Each structure stands twice: as C-alpha cells, then as structure tokens.
Amino acid sequence: MAKIIELSNVPNQEISTMLGGVPWTIRLVDCGSCTAIDITVDGEPLVYGQRIVADTPIFPYVHYWRIHGGLFLYTEDGDLPNWEKFNKSQWLFYFEPSELGM
C-alpha cells in the first residue's frame, strides 16, 4: 500500500525518512511559480532541482523505480504544487517497486 509522506505547510523543507528499507532525504523548495525537489537515496543524489508537476512521477526514470520505488505528488483538480495546500488537497506518496509493477 502506498505510503503518504507527511509534508509541512512551509515553503522550504527537508524530510529524512526510511522508504523501502533505505534512508531518503527529500528537500522541497518553493521557487515562486513552481516547487522544486532534491532527492537523495542511501547517500546517492537521485534528483536535484527537479520541478514537481502534479500527478506525474517525480523522477521519471523507470530503472530507478525498479530499485527504489517512486514518488508522486497528487493534487486535487491537477493544481500546481503549492506548499500552502500540502496535506490539505495535495499529498506526497511513496510506492514500493512491487506496487509499480516492477
């Protein structure tokens, strides 16, 4: 079952958590008209400065999904990600590789 990663209602934040049995660091940065993300998995930079788009994989690399799983930011009505709406109408989900059909 997908795991919801709790986000704060602040413009810039960093979350350290265990996902899929390895440490992840997720950093969200408000860029004014968009939100960017940095992701480090088990000490390896995976994504740096990636713009988040609603309802699409945060890192679109299928070969990483097979190893690490995937992150998706769901937003109601396809809205652009907005820190003021985190955990109200926008949620960050983590899916294990098996949940992605890998």
Secondary structure as UniProt FT lines:
FT   STRAND          3..5
FT   STRAND          12..19
FT   TURN            20..21
FT   STRAND          22..30
FT   STRAND          35..41
FT   TURN            42..43
FT   STRAND          44..51
FT   TURN            54..55
FT   HELIX           62..68
FT   STRAND          70..75
FT   HELIX           76..78
FT   HELIX           83..85
FT   TURN            87..89
FT   STRAND          90..95
FT   HELIX           97..100
//
